[in-house]
Structure formats: C-alpha cells, structure tokens
Amino acid sequence: MSNPIDAEALLSQALGAAAHAYAPYSGFHVGAALLFADGTVVTGSNFENASYGLSVCAETSAILSANHQGHREGLVAVAVVGGPADENGAPRCGDDPVTPCGRCRQVLNEVAQLGQTDPLIFCGHSTGYAQHRLSALLPHAFGPANLT
C-alpha cells in the first residue's frame, strides 16, 4: 500500500459500524474497520448474546466478514471505537481509547501473520485516537508459523 493511511476516515467508518451494534446488555457499542492493502475496508460491530460468552466483538465480526469476502491477507490497519450510545441511541466514542480485547488481538494476529503484516491499530476516543502496532499489543504472538 503506497498511500498513507487516513486514520480519521477509518475511525469514521468504525463509528458508522458501531451504529449496527447489538448491545442490549452492556450498552457499549463497538465498531471496527479493517483496511487491506488493496484499499478494501471491511467493517463489523459487536453482537451480544444473553449467554454472554457467546457474544462476538466488532473486530472478530469484521474479520469474519473479510474472510467471507475473500480477504485473508494484506491487513494494514484496524480502527476500533466504542462507548455507550448517546441519549438518542447513536454510537459515540468514550473518553478512553478502546483497544481490541485479547481474543480479538489473537484473531487479528492470525490474519496479519497470514499476510506477513504488522497492522496499525487506531483506538478511538472522544478527543482523538491512540495508535499502536499489533505486535506491541500482542507481543510474542502465537500464530500459523508456530505450527510448522
């Protein structure tokens, strides 16, 4: 990917995805946007379940959609935003950056290792975003290469 990454645009797409979150239990709406090297952006939102352990995070939702669309390699950036919806039910960013949970870091790592990338992770909050490499959020990651 030769163009610089537009973090603000990617975060905006993640916020748009959060509008589709199903979060009746936590009230915490999360959206994710994945950017691939070919310019494709795939989004996802969290989907909670009354059996809490069966809930699906926004990042994992987006990875599953990307896989369905044929994108398993070339992940260059991920934007994640989350927070309680406003009084009208619209998604918004919370005051603190939202980072992928441990499970989502592992799922993102799987796709990153398949494509030999170390994507930037943009973690949105109400006044901007924090930026990390996936390898900094999940050091010494276990992945496909460990099984050979």
C-alpha positions in Angstrom: 0.0 0.0 0.0 1.7 3.2 -1.2 -0.9 5.8 0.1 -0.7 7.0 3.7 -3.4 5.6 6.0 -6.2 8.1 6.7 -6.8 7.2 10.3 -9.6 9.7 10.7 -11.6 8.2 7.8 -11.0 4.7 9.0 -12.2 5.7 12.5 -15.2 7.3 11.0 -16.1 4.1 9.2 -15.7 2.2 12.5 -18.0 4.7 14.2 -20.5 4.1 11.4 -20.2 0.4 12.0 -20.9 0.9 15.7 -24.4 2.1 14.7 -25.2 -1.5 13.9 -24.1 -2.9 17.2 -26.4 -5.1 19.2 -25.5 -4.3 22.8 -28.7 -4.6 24.9 -26.8 -6.0 27.9 -23.7 -3.8 28.2 -24.9 -0.7 26.4 -21.4 -0.5 25.0 -21.5 -0.2 21.2 -18.2 -1.1 19.4 -17.4 -0.7 15.7 -14.3 -1.8 13.8 -13.0 -1.1 10.3 -10.2 -3.2 8.7 -8.1 -1.7 5.9 -6.5 -4.1 3.4 -3.6 -3.3 1.1 -5.8 -3.2 -1.9 -7.8 -0.4 -0.3 -10.8 -2.5 0.7 -12.4 -1.6 4.0 -14.5 -4.2 5.9 -16.4 -3.2 9.0 -18.0 -5.0 11.8 -19.9 -4.3 15.1 -20.3 -6.2 18.3 -23.2 -8.5 18.8 -24.1 -9.5 22.3 -25.9 -12.6 23.4 -27.9 -13.4 26.6 -25.4 -16.1 27.1 -22.6 -13.6 27.5 -19.7 -15.8 26.5 -21.3 -16.2 23.0 -21.1 -12.5 22.2 -19.0 -11.5 19.2 -16.7 -8.5 19.3 -16.6 -5.9 16.5 -13.1 -6.8 15.4 -13.9 -10.5 15.1 -17.1 -9.7 13.3 -15.2 -7.7 10.8 -12.5 -10.4 10.3 -15.3 -13.0 9.7 -16.9 -10.7 7.1 -13.5 -10.0 5.5 -12.9 -13.8 5.2 -16.3 -14.3 3.7 -15.3 -11.6 1.1 -12.0 -13.3 0.3 -9.7 -11.1 2.3 -7.2 -13.0 4.4 -4.0 -11.2 3.6 -2.8 -7.7 3.3 -4.3 -6.3 6.6 -2.6 -2.9 7.1 -4.7 -1.1 9.6 -7.6 -1.5 12.0 -9.7 1.2 13.6 -11.7 0.5 16.8 -14.2 2.8 18.5 -16.6 2.2 21.3 -18.6 3.6 24.1 -22.1 3.9 25.4 -24.7 5.2 22.9 -25.9 8.7 23.4 -29.4 9.6 24.6 -30.8 9.1 21.1 -29.1 5.7 20.7 -26.4 6.9 18.3 -22.9 5.5 18.8 -20.2 7.6 20.2 -16.6 7.3 21.3 -15.9 7.1 25.0 -13.4 9.2 26.8 -10.8 6.4 26.9 -9.3 4.6 23.8 -10.8 1.3 23.1 -8.3 -1.4 22.3 -9.0 -4.8 20.9 -9.6 -7.4 23.7 -7.1 -10.3 24.0 -9.3 -12.7 21.9 -9.6 -10.1 19.1 -5.8 -9.4 19.2 -5.3 -13.1 18.6 -7.8 -13.2 15.7 -6.3 -10.1 14.1 -2.9 -11.7 14.5 -4.0 -14.7 12.6 -4.8 -12.6 9.5 -1.7 -10.4 10.0 0.6 -13.5 10.1 -1.1 -15.0 7.0 -0.2 -11.8 5.1 3.1 -11.1 6.9 1.9 -7.7 8.1 2.0 -5.8 11.4 -1.1 -3.6 11.1 -1.5 -0.3 12.8 -4.3 -0.3 15.3 -6.1 3.1 15.7 -8.0 3.2 19.0 -10.6 5.9 19.0 -11.7 8.1 21.9 -13.7 11.3 22.3 -10.8 13.6 21.6 -8.8 11.6 19.1 -7.1 8.3 18.9 -4.2 6.2 20.2 -2.0 4.4 17.6 -0.2 1.1 18.2 1.2 -1.8 16.1 -0.5 -5.1 16.6 2.9 -6.6 17.6 3.0 -4.1 20.5 -0.5 -5.0 21.7 0.3 -8.8 21.4 4.0 -9.4 21.8 5.3 -12.9 21.3 2.1 -13.9 19.5 1.3 -17.4 18.7 0.1 -18.0 15.1 0.3 -20.1 12.0 4.1 -20.0 11.8 4.3 -21.7 15.2 2.5 -24.8 13.8 5.1 -25.6 11.1 
